[in-house]
Amino acid sequence: MTHHHGNRVPADPERVNFHDDVEARYWCEEFDCNNEELREAVSAVGERATDVRLHLSQRHD
């Protein structure tokens, strides 16, 4: 299996889909977080990528 590091754009770039392994990996790289943090952020703020990004950036401060 080849890894296209950071090359694959999600089916919907506005929505964070952590149920798809490939997309979850993409978003974890995009937001510099792990799967657990990604799941937590989506459950806190919903699936909108901008909201998830903001939530995770505030947490790293």
C-alpha positions as CSV (number, residue, x, y, z in Angstrom):
1,M,0.0,0.0,0.0
2,T,1.5,3.3,-1.0
3,H,1.0,6.4,1.1
4,H,0.3,9.7,-0.7
5,H,1.4,11.9,2.2
6,G,-0.7,14.9,2.3
7,N,-1.7,14.5,-1.4
8,R,-5.2,13.2,-1.1
9,V,-7.9,15.8,-0.6
10,P,-11.1,14.6,1.1
11,A,-14.2,14.0,-0.9
12,D,-15.7,17.1,0.9
13,P,-12.9,19.4,2.0
14,E,-15.3,21.4,4.1
15,R,-16.3,18.3,6.2
16,V,-14.1,16.3,8.5
17,N,-14.9,12.6,8.0
18,F,-13.0,10.6,10.6
19,H,-14.9,7.4,9.8
20,D,-12.8,7.0,6.7
21,D,-9.3,5.9,7.6
22,V,-7.6,7.7,4.7
23,E,-9.5,10.9,5.3
24,A,-8.9,10.7,9.1
25,R,-5.2,10.4,8.3
26,Y,-5.4,13.4,6.0
27,W,-7.1,15.5,8.7
28,C,-4.7,14.5,11.4
29,E,-1.9,15.7,9.2
30,E,-3.8,18.8,8.2
31,F,-4.5,19.8,11.8
32,D,-1.4,18.3,13.4
33,C,-3.4,16.1,15.8
34,N,-4.1,12.4,16.5
35,N,-7.3,10.4,15.8
36,E,-8.5,10.8,19.4
37,E,-8.1,14.6,19.3
38,L,-9.8,14.7,15.9
39,R,-12.8,12.7,17.2
40,E,-13.0,14.8,20.3
41,A,-13.0,18.1,18.2
42,V,-15.7,16.8,15.8
43,S,-17.9,15.8,18.7
44,A,-17.3,19.2,20.3
45,V,-17.9,21.5,17.4
46,G,-19.2,19.4,14.5
47,E,-17.8,18.3,11.2
48,R,-17.1,21.7,9.6
49,A,-13.3,21.8,8.9
50,T,-13.0,25.5,9.8
51,D,-14.6,24.9,13.2
52,V,-12.5,21.8,13.9
53,R,-9.3,23.7,12.9
54,L,-10.2,26.6,15.3
55,H,-11.0,24.2,18.1
56,L,-7.8,22.3,17.8
57,S,-5.7,25.5,17.4
58,Q,-7.1,26.9,20.6
59,R,-6.4,23.7,22.5
60,H,-2.7,23.8,21.5
61,D,-2.2,27.2,23.2
